[in-house]
Amino acid sequence: MKSEKVRNLTDDELRHQERDLNDQLFKLKFQLNMGQTESLKKIRGLRKDIARVKTIARERGLAAGATEKK
């Protein structure tokens, strides 16, 4: 997922996207531990996507806080 696509999401969509990505990551980790899959690339990609979503959500939160102080 590209950061441009994530930046176009609303705050509610960001939270929903983060929840979905965390669920996918949990399922993949579970499959990995059970020996059913070996998709390390997919796990790395999901972790990076989660980090992107969290980073953009934090940027928006800081920007909203900065405008409230002014």
Secondary structure, 3 states (H helix, E strand, C coil): CCHHHHHCCCHHHHHHHHHHHHHHHHHHHHHHHHCCCCCHHHHHHHHHHHHHHHHHHHHHHHHHHHHHHC
